[in-house]
């Protein structure tokens, strides 16, 4: 895979969305992207925007069980149809700027900020920095904006294609980290603790080995004088990580549990580091 250092200036309204069902939006609305295999071509290129993706990797993404005899011709056809949607004003024999043929394969020449997954990561970095600076309302706003980009599972059009599965798992991990950062900002800001308890309880139940979510839930419960429930949360997590991972809870969770048992102050003092 060859890295291309320059990309073209696209129309200001063109955006590529893979945090959920694949879509490309323009000022006129969503672009029709065609059948499943044609969409898979674009999804595979969006795994590496601004880089050349070899025809062999594209073929593997489109036909994971093995390519047909006419795979190369079909790939060319899918790319041709996508080009007509992405650059409708390009002459039939003109040089395409966005989806280009290169000696080693194909290249989707788009700026990173045009892809929702890249915008999500940029917003997450910004939100975390604001959190470190104790600018909690701003951090909360930015982190919520990053989560608002999500509409479903990423790269769903590529099925079990291994590079897509790995990238989707990485993005899902970052989404959970974003939720944790968001609720840390919300609790440190002193927002509605009752709502925080409800949201964090649901998240902790869905991801029972995620200790940071449990830690935040315990803090929120203590803020509304529900220490007994916070102890119950700790015991649930302790049992779960022992059964599923064969380990004890981490130091941070154990320290919070000890503070609760000693009836020490728990809450914003723990959050504002």
C-alpha positions in Angstrom: 0.0 0.0 0.0 1.5 3.3 -1.1 1.0 6.4 0.9 0.0 9.5 -1.2 1.0 12.7 0.5 -1.4 15.1 -1.3 -5.2 15.0 -1.9 -7.5 17.1 -3.9 -9.7 19.9 -2.8 -13.2 18.4 -2.9 -16.5 20.3 -3.2 -17.1 21.8 0.3 -20.3 19.8 0.9 -19.0 16.3 0.1 -18.6 14.0 3.1 -18.0 10.3 3.5 -19.7 8.4 6.4 -18.7 4.9 7.6 -19.8 5.1 11.3 -22.9 3.3 10.4 -24.3 2.3 7.0 -22.0 3.6 4.3 -23.1 7.0 2.8 -21.7 9.9 0.9 -23.5 13.2 1.2 -23.5 16.3 -1.0 -25.5 19.5 -1.1 -28.2 17.7 -3.0 -28.4 14.9 -0.5 -27.1 11.3 -0.2 -25.4 9.9 -3.3 -26.7 6.6 -4.8 -23.8 4.2 -4.3 -25.2 1.2 -6.0 -25.2 -2.5 -5.1 -23.5 -4.2 -2.2 -20.2 -5.0 -4.0 -19.9 -1.6 -5.4 -20.4 -0.2 -1.9 -17.8 -2.6 -0.6 -15.3 -1.0 -3.1 -15.8 2.4 -1.6 -15.8 1.1 2.0 -12.4 -0.7 1.3 -11.0 2.5 -0.1 -12.2 4.4 3.0 -10.1 2.1 5.2 -7.2 4.0 3.7 -8.2 7.4 2.4 -5.4 9.2 0.6 -3.6 5.9 0.0 -3.3 3.6 -2.9 -5.1 0.3 -2.3 -4.0 -2.6 -4.5 -6.5 -4.4 -6.8 -5.8 -7.6 -4.9 -6.9 -6.2 -1.6 -10.0 -4.7 -3.2 -10.8 -8.0 -4.8 -10.4 -9.7 -1.4 -12.7 -7.2 0.2 -15.4 -7.6 -2.5 -15.3 -11.4 -2.8 -14.0 -12.8 0.5 -14.9 -16.4 -0.6 -12.8 -16.0 -3.7 -13.1 -13.8 -6.9 -14.9 -14.9 -10.0 -13.2 -15.1 -13.3 -14.3 -11.7 -14.4 -13.2 -10.0 -11.1 -11.0 -7.4 -12.7 -13.6 -6.3 -15.2 -16.2 -6.2 -12.5 -14.0 -4.1 -10.3 -13.4 -1.6 -13.1 -17.1 -1.4 -13.6 -17.8 -0.7 -9.9 -15.1 2.0 -9.9 -16.5 3.6 -13.0 -20.0 3.8 -11.5 -18.7 5.3 -8.3 -16.7 7.9 -10.2 -19.8 9.0 -12.0 -21.5 9.6 -8.6 -18.5 11.3 -7.0 -17.6 13.5 -9.9 -20.7 13.9 -12.2 -19.1 16.8 -14.0 -16.0 14.9 -15.1 -15.9 14.3 -18.9 -16.0 10.6 -19.9 -12.3 10.5 -20.8 -11.2 13.1 -18.3 -8.8 12.6 -15.4 -10.8 11.8 -12.2 -9.6 13.8 -9.2 -11.4 11.9 -6.4 -11.3 8.2 -7.3 -8.1 7.6 -9.3 -6.4 4.7 -11.0 -2.7 4.5 -10.0 -0.1 2.0 -11.2 -0.5 -0.1 -8.0 -4.2 0.1 -7.7 -6.9 2.7 -6.8 -6.8 5.8 -4.7 -9.6 7.8 -3.0 -8.0 11.2 -2.7 -10.0 12.8 0.1 -9.0 15.0 3.0 -9.2 13.2 6.4 -11.8 15.7 7.7 -14.2 14.5 5.0 -14.5 11.1 6.6 -16.7 10.9 9.7 -14.4 8.4 11.4 -11.4 10.8 11.2 -13.5 13.7 12.4 -14.6 11.5 15.3 -11.0 10.8 16.3 -10.1 14.5 16.0 -13.0 15.5 18.3 -12.1 12.8 20.8 -8.5 14.2 21.0 -9.8 17.7 21.5 -12.3 16.6 24.1 -9.7 14.7 26.1 -7.4 17.7 26.1 -10.2 19.9 27.4 -10.9 17.3 30.1 -7.2 17.4 31.1 -7.4 21.2 31.4 -10.5 20.9 33.6 -12.7 22.7 31.0 -15.6 20.4 31.7 -18.5 22.0 29.9 -16.4 22.5 26.7 -15.1 18.9 27.0 -18.7 17.6 27.3 -19.9 19.5 24.3 -17.0 18.3 22.1 -17.3 14.7 23.2 -21.0 14.7 22.6 -20.4 16.0 19.1 -18.0 13.2 18.4 -20.5 10.6 19.5 -23.3 12.2 17.5 -21.3 11.1 14.3 -22.1 7.5 15.1 -25.2 5.9 13.3 -24.3 2.2 13.7 -21.6 -0.4 13.2 -18.6 0.9 11.1 -17.7 -0.8 7.9 -20.7 -3.0 7.9 -20.6 -3.3 4.1 -17.3 -5.3 4.3 -18.6 -8.1 6.5 -15.8 -10.3 7.8 -13.0 -8.7 5.7 -10.2 -8.8 8.3 -8.8 -5.3 7.9 -12.3 -3.9 8.2 -13.1 -6.0 11.3 -9.9 -4.8 13.0 -10.6 -1.2 12.2 -14.2 -1.4 13.3 -13.0 -3.0 16.6 -10.5 -0.1 17.1 -13.2 2.5 16.5 -15.6 0.8 18.8 -13.0 0.8 21.5 -12.5 4.5 21.0 -16.3 5.1 21.1 -16.3 3.4 24.6 -13.4 5.6 25.7 -15.3 8.6 24.5 -18.3 7.6 26.5 -16.1 7.3 29.6 -14.5 10.7 29.0 -17.9 12.2 28.4 -19.3 11.0 31.7 -16.2 12.0 33.6 -16.7 15.5 32.3 -20.4 15.5 33.1 -19.8 14.3 36.7 -16.9 16.7 37.3 -19.1 19.5 35.9 -21.7 18.6 38.5 -24.5 17.9 36.1 -27.7 15.8 36.7 -26.4 12.9 38.7 -29.8 11.0 38.5 -29.5 11.0 34.7 -25.8 10.1 35.0 -26.7 7.1 37.2 -29.3 5.8 34.8 -27.0 6.2 31.7 -24.0 4.7 33.4 -26.0 1.8 34.9 -27.1 0.9 31.4 -23.6 1.2 30.0 -22.1 -0.8 32.8 -24.6 -3.6 32.4 -23.9 -3.7 28.6 -20.1 -3.7 29.2 -19.7 -5.5 32.6 -15.9 -5.9 32.4 -15.4 -2.2 31.6 -14.0 -1.1 35.0 -14.0 2.6 34.2 -17.7 2.7 33.5 -18.3 0.9 36.8 -16.0 3.4 38.6 -18.0 6.3 37.2 -21.2 4.7 38.1 -20.0 4.2 41.7 -19.0 7.9 41.9 -22.4 9.0 40.5 -24.3 6.7 43.0 -22.3 8.2 45.9 -23.2 11.7 44.7 -26.8 10.9 45.3 -26.2 9.1 48.6 -26.6 5.6 47.3 -23.4 4.1 48.7 -24.9 0.7 49.3 -25.7 0.4 45.6 -22.1 1.6 44.7 -20.8 -1.3 46.9 -23.1 -3.7 45.0 -21.7 -2.4 41.7 -18.2 -3.1 42.9 -19.1 -6.6 44.0 -20.7 -7.3 40.6 -17.7 -6.1 38.7 -15.4 -8.1 41.0 -17.3 -11.3 40.3 -17.5 -10.7 36.6 -13.8 -9.9 36.0 -12.9 -13.0 38.1 -15.2 -15.3 36.1 -14.5 -13.9 32.7 -10.9 -12.7 32.9 -9.5 -14.5 35.9 -8.2 -11.3 37.6 -9.1 -8.9 40.4 -10.4 -5.4 39.8 -7.8 -2.8 39.0 -6.2 -0.5 41.6 -8.4 2.5 40.8 -11.6 0.6 41.4 -10.3 -1.0 44.5 -9.2 2.4 45.9 -12.6 3.9 45.3 -14.3 0.9 47.0 -12.0 1.3 50.0 -13.0 5.0 50.2 -16.6 4.2 50.2 -16.2 1.6 53.0 -14.3 4.2 55.1 -17.2 6.6 54.4 -14.7 9.1 52.9 -15.8 11.8 50.5 -16.4 10.4 47.0 -17.3 12.4 43.9 -15.8 15.5 42.4 -12.7 15.1 44.5 -12.0 11.9 42.7 -12.8 13.2 39.3 -10.9 16.5 39.3 -7.4 15.3 38.9 
